[in-house]
Amino acid sequence: MLKGTRIAVIGGGKMGGALIQGMIAGGLVNAEAVTVADTDEARLAVLVKTYGVNVTTDNREAAREAGLVILAVKPQNMAEVLAGLAAAMVPTALVISIAAGISTAFIEERLGEGVRVVRVMPNMPALIGEGAAAIAPGSHATKADLKRTRHIFDAVGITVEVAEDLMDAVTGLSGSGPGYVFLIVEAFADAGVRMGLPRETALKLIAQSLLGAAKLCLLGEKPPAELRAMVTSPGGTTLAGLKVMEEGKLREILMAAVEAATNRSAELGGRK
């Protein structure tokens, strides 16, 4: 699906690097077909050594002959990056943006009439091939563009398609979600240490417990509430722990965290 396509990755940070790794390791593209642009020359040297891709510090040079341009830059830098790319890009190129909060309309307006844009919100576990990404088409993106985009992000995890007006919610939930989970893991590990466990043991036990629980949810055979009931015996240990969580309004705190992150995503895109 990507064979014969020259790919420009604008931004060689962690997520850009994860996508490069996924595409190459998954056999979607050859390294010589990928050009990465970044201002950090040390980072570019790492990408050359690790993946054998082409690199440049000039965004326009990277995009000039690319049939696919992946925008992996910070939202705050997007307007400046697009201004530099507008005159250099191939008119028929597909543009994929992973910048939080930046709408497809924002990109379309700056890159010109008819540009095909797909917006994606991936998350950090893409670094190990376990990411979750939501995909939304711009005004001119085709079904083939969406299929192509999913092909790329399926190489580093799973994908779902959503309407673009839900992308801020996706950002607040799964985009920021790993950060919430790391805090939870840290807190549980601290609790294990308080109860006498070595920290390494506590961390390993809770991380594997969360992994296993998440996999049960992904199987989809039972809803989370039913799975929770299966491990909650009357008068048992799990019930005692859950009672403390409910009294501390953990559910409300987590919902408020997602709402705050969703609102921040909208702010980054100038919608609030």
JOBEL-V804360 format. One record per pair of residues at least 4 apart in sequence whose ideal C-beta (glycine too) atoms are under 6 Angstrom apart, sorted by the first residue. I is the first residue (numbers start at 0). J is the second residue. D is the distance in whole Angstrom. If there is no record, write none. Layout:
BEGIN
I|J|D ; I|J|D
END
This chain:
BEGIN
0|147|6 ; 0|150|5 ; 1|27|5 ; 1|28|5 ; 4|66|4 ; 4|67|5 ; 5|32|6 ; 5|64|5 ; 5|65|5 ; 5|66|6 ; 6|32|6 ; 6|33|5 ; 6|65|6 ; 6|67|5 ; 7|34|5 ; 7|61|4 ; 7|62|5 ; 7|65|4 ; 7|68|5 ; 8|15|5 ; 8|35|5 ; 8|69|5 ; 8|71|6 ; 9|36|5 ; 9|58|5 ; 9|70|5 ; 9|72|6 ; 10|15|5 ; 10|71|4 ; 10|72|4 ; 11|15|5 ; 11|35|4 ; 11|37|4 ; 11|42|5 ; 11|46|5 ; 14|71|5 ; 15|71|4 ; 17|125|4 ; 17|126|5 ; 17|155|6 ; 19|50|6 ; 20|24|6 ; 21|25|6 ; 21|154|4 ; 21|155|4 ; 22|27|4 ; 22|28|5 ; 22|154|6 ; 23|30|6 ; 23|50|6 ; 25|154|4 ; 28|32|5 ; 30|50|5 ; 30|51|4 ; 30|52|5 ; 33|52|4 ; 34|53|4 ; 34|61|4 ; 35|46|5 ; 35|52|5 ; 35|54|5 ; 36|55|5 ; 36|58|5 ; 36|61|4 ; 37|42|6 ; 37|43|5 ; 38|56|6 ; 43|54|4 ; 45|49|6 ; 46|50|6 ; 46|52|6 ; 47|54|6 ; 55|60|5 ; 55|61|5 ; 58|83|5 ; 58|84|6 ; 59|83|6 ; 59|87|4 ; 62|68|5 ; 62|84|5 ; 62|87|5 ; 62|88|5 ; 63|87|5 ; 65|92|6 ; 66|92|6 ; 67|93|5 ; 68|92|5 ; 68|94|5 ; 69|95|5 ; 70|96|4 ; 71|97|5 ; 72|76|5 ; 72|80|5 ; 74|98|5 ; 74|99|5 ; 74|100|5 ; 74|101|5 ; 74|267|5 ; 76|80|6 ; 77|98|5 ; 77|101|5 ; 81|109|4 ; 84|88|5 ; 85|110|5 ; 88|92|5 ; 93|115|5 ; 93|144|5 ; 94|116|5 ; 95|117|5 ; 95|119|6 ; 95|148|6 ; 96|101|6 ; 96|106|6 ; 96|118|5 ; 97|119|5 ; 97|121|6 ; 99|170|5 ; 99|264|5 ; 99|267|6 ; 100|264|5 ; 100|267|3 ; 100|268|4 ; 101|105|5 ; 101|268|6 ; 102|268|6 ; 103|107|6 ; 103|116|4 ; 103|118|5 ; 103|137|3 ; 106|110|6 ; 106|116|5 ; 107|114|5 ; 107|116|6 ; 107|137|6 ; 110|114|4 ; 113|139|5 ; 115|139|5 ; 115|140|5 ; 115|144|5 ; 116|137|4 ; 117|136|6 ; 117|140|5 ; 117|144|6 ; 117|148|5 ; 118|135|5 ; 119|132|5 ; 119|134|5 ; 120|133|5 ; 120|166|6 ; 120|169|5 ; 120|170|5 ; 120|174|5 ; 121|125|5 ; 121|130|5 ; 121|132|4 ; 122|130|5 ; 122|131|6 ; 122|173|5 ; 122|174|5 ; 122|177|6 ; 123|177|5 ; 124|129|4 ; 124|130|5 ; 125|130|3 ; 125|155|4 ; 125|156|5 ; 128|155|5 ; 129|156|5 ; 130|155|5 ; 130|156|3 ; 131|156|6 ; 131|157|6 ; 131|173|5 ; 132|152|4 ; 132|158|5 ; 133|159|5 ; 133|161|5 ; 133|169|4 ; 134|148|6 ; 134|158|6 ; 134|160|5 ; 135|161|6 ; 135|163|4 ; 135|166|5 ; 136|140|4 ; 136|145|6 ; 140|144|4 ; 149|153|6 ; 149|158|5 ; 152|158|5 ; 153|158|6 ; 161|165|4 ; 167|261|5 ; 167|264|4 ; 167|265|5 ; 168|261|5 ; 169|173|6 ; 170|174|4 ; 170|264|4 ; 171|175|6 ; 171|257|5 ; 171|260|4 ; 171|261|3 ; 172|176|6 ; 172|257|5 ; 175|260|4 ; 184|205|6 ; 184|206|6 ; 187|205|4 ; 188|201|5 ; 188|202|4 ; 188|205|6 ; 191|196|4 ; 191|201|3 ; 192|198|5 ; 192|201|6 ; 196|200|5 ; 196|201|4 ; 202|206|6 ; 215|226|6 ; 216|223|6 ; 221|225|4 ; 221|226|5 ; 227|231|6 ; 230|237|5 ; 231|237|5 ; 231|238|5 ; 244|249|4 ; 248|252|6 ; 265|270|4 ; 265|271|4 ; 266|271|5
END
